[in-house]
Amino acid sequence: MPIQIDEAGLEVQAKELVDRVMADKASDDDVALVKKQLGRFPRGMVAVGARCVCGRPLAVVTRPVLPDGTPFPTTCYLTSPEATKAVSRVEADGSMQHYTDLVQHDETIHAQYERAHRLYLAFRHDLATRLGDSEEHIAGTSAGGMPVRVKCLHALVAQTLVMGEGVNPIGDMVMKRIAGEFDPKVCRCTTELD
């Protein structure tokens, strides 16, 4: 049975999400801290999409076209070293095949994952429109392997952090699984503040 998705509802939700995210535009201090978290300059960072309870960035929102003109479909980008390490352990233990099997064989998960993909595209489109960026080079491409497989849990967890629980079922599952190591409501940040 084809998946029925309310596209107009997605556009409204995406606009509201972009409104919320752009209200927390990246400050110079945010960029400096994310640079420390990543060990490199955060190219194209426009906003902090999710923060730890202590205020440090956990995930950022990146523009669809980087300053040098490079297409960049990963709009929600995980920056927290603690989250990245915890998610990397899940990826390394072979769980991605299990999550892909869920996406491909569980109708409910498949429908939710397809909706998460569509919301990601609508979110990026609204962001691109506001920033004057082109998306033609990444049309139809979201992140993390959506909508048909699980390729990058970091991207899916970033979507959960930026857009909230209940948006991406795989991101939600991974967040529950790593709660003992990473939880945005419990500060375990190790990146030094200046």
Secondary structure as UniProt FT lines:
FT   HELIX           7..22
FT   TURN            23..24
FT   HELIX           28..38
FT   TURN            43..44
FT   STRAND          45..51
FT   TURN            53..54
FT   STRAND          57..62
FT   TURN            67..68
FT   STRAND          76..78
FT   HELIX           81..92
FT   TURN            93..94
FT   HELIX           95..105
FT   HELIX           107..131
FT   HELIX           136..138
FT   TURN            139..140
FT   TURN            144..148
FT   HELIX           153..163
FT   TURN            165..166
FT   HELIX           169..177
FT   TURN            178..181
FT   TURN            184..185
//
